[in-house]
């Protein structure tokens, strides 16, 4: 297989729909379920790949002026207001056209989909606005931000924290985890970390101190792997890319934790904004 064919194959693989995790299903018997939508998108992707026609990946996914909700199609709504209720809780109001009503019965939910940092995410929300509200509906969105810095076996205490967040469908904490290892082969829990990185609110990066060639890594690791040591410039980049000032968790050798504490302070995090295991 030539280099061009290999690049084309990888490009199609990157467009392949990602199968939802079991935790992404709300269990309410939705029709269609997120898994039904996945199977539909997968069939569309397979047909597009077979005919080498990326235009088939589209379809009628949205409408700019929706008249009613559809279980089959995502509709586009304009955000008309965002109110900050607490330091990590927001009330978001969406506009409905022509003073129409959302049409959900009490207890029903809808799935919101959007793009955050080039990643498509979708979540189920129950509107908090009155069922008969005209021209708008509101949802409550709560999130925090964690920055996890782990070196070697320092990854261990991060695992139950990750689990507790991703296993809780109501927890919307954003997580950025950086794992520092000597080599790619030395990365612990690869399968677990890959699974966690599929969650909409989890980003995972790696820093390899004894490697320097991205071409030797699997393609799925190349964009999220840095080489050398975790230093001030990368810490500042990570803190700056967070949606809000994060709370940092640090675990590793004494030298690592000392260096990270210094870097976090220089990046603008106060001493009460990070915790060292």
Residue pairs with C-beta under 8 A, 6 or more apart in sequence:
1 9
10 219
12 49
15 45
15 54
15 57
16 42
16 45
17 38
17 41
17 42
17 45
18 38
18 198
19 35
19 38
19 42
20 34
20 35
20 38
21 195
21 198
21 199
23 166
23 167
23 169
23 199
24 34
25 33
25 34
25 35
26 109
26 124
26 169
28 109
30 71
30 111
31 71
32 40
32 71
32 72
34 111
34 122
44 56
44 57
44 59
45 57
47 56
48 54
48 55
48 56
48 57
60 73
61 73
61 74
62 73
62 74
62 75
62 76
63 73
63 75
63 76
64 76
65 97
66 75
66 76
66 77
66 96
66 97
67 97
67 100
68 100
68 103
69 75
69 102
69 103
69 104
69 110
74 111
74 113
77 94
77 95
77 96
78 94
78 95
79 92
79 93
79 94
79 95
80 93
80 94
80 95
80 136
81 92
81 93
82 90
82 91
82 92
82 93
83 90
83 91
83 93
84 90
85 91
85 140
88 142
88 143
88 144
88 244
89 140
89 141
89 142
90 140
90 141
90 142
91 128
91 138
91 139
91 140
91 141
92 138
92 139
92 140
92 141
93 129
93 136
93 137
93 138
94 136
94 137
94 138
94 139
95 135
95 136
96 102
96 134
96 135
96 136
96 137
98 135
99 134
99 135
100 134
100 135
101 131
101 132
101 133
101 134
102 110
102 127
102 129
102 131
102 133
102 137
104 110
104 127
104 131
105 131
106 131
107 126
108 126
109 124
109 125
109 126
109 127
110 124
110 125
110 127
111 122
111 123
111 124
111 125
112 122
112 123
112 124
112 125
112 139
113 120
113 121
113 122
114 120
114 121
114 122
115 121
116 200
117 203
117 241
119 200
121 200
121 201
122 200
123 172
123 200
124 169
125 139
125 140
125 141
126 139
127 137
127 138
127 139
128 138
128 139
128 140
129 136
129 137
129 138
141 172
142 172
143 172
143 173
143 174
143 201
143 243
144 172
144 173
144 174
144 244
144 247
145 173
145 174
145 175
145 176
145 242
145 243
145 244
145 245
145 246
145 247
146 161
146 165
146 173
146 174
146 175
146 176
146 246
146 247
146 248
146 249
147 176
147 178
147 238
147 239
147 242
147 246
147 247
147 248
147 249
148 158
148 161
148 162
148 175
148 176
148 177
148 178
148 248
148 249
149 178
149 180
149 230
149 235
149 248
149 249
149 250
149 251
149 252
149 260
150 158
150 177
150 178
150 179
150 180
150 250
150 251
150 252
151 179
151 180
151 181
151 230
151 251
151 252
151 253
151 256
152 180
152 181
152 188
152 252
152 253
153 188
154 250
154 251
154 252
154 253
154 256
154 277
155 179
155 188
155 189
155 251
156 251
157 249
157 251
157 277
158 177
158 249
158 251
159 189
159 192
161 249
162 175
162 177
162 196
162 202
164 171
165 171
165 173
165 175
165 201
166 196
166 199
166 201
166 202
172 201
173 201
174 201
174 202
174 203
174 242
174 243
174 246
175 201
175 202
175 203
176 203
176 204
176 205
176 238
176 241
176 242
176 246
177 193
177 196
177 202
177 203
177 204
177 205
178 204
178 205
178 206
178 207
178 230
178 238
179 187
179 188
179 193
179 204
179 205
179 206
179 207
180 206
180 207
180 209
180 229
180 230
180 252
180 256
181 187
181 188
181 206
181 207
181 208
181 209
182 208
182 209
182 210
183 208
183 210
183 211
184 206
184 208
184 211
184 216
184 217
184 221
184 225
187 193
187 206
193 204
194 220
196 202
196 204
197 203
197 204
197 224
203 224
204 224
205 224
205 225
205 226
205 238
206 221
206 224
206 225
206 226
207 225
207 226
207 227
207 228
207 229
207 230
207 234
208 225
208 226
208 227
209 227
209 228
209 229
211 217
211 227
212 227
212 228
214 222
214 225
214 227
217 225
226 234
230 259
230 260
230 263
231 263
232 263
232 266
232 267
235 260
235 263
235 264
235 266
235 267
236 263
236 266
236 267
239 245
239 246
239 264
239 267
239 268
239 269
240 267
245 268
245 269
245 273
246 269
246 273
247 273
247 274
247 275
248 260
248 264
248 269
248 273
248 274
248 275
249 274
249 275
249 277
250 256
250 257
250 260
250 261
250 264
250 274
250 275
250 276
250 277
251 257
251 276
251 277
252 260
257 276
257 277
260 274
260 276
261 274
261 276
264 273
264 274
265 271
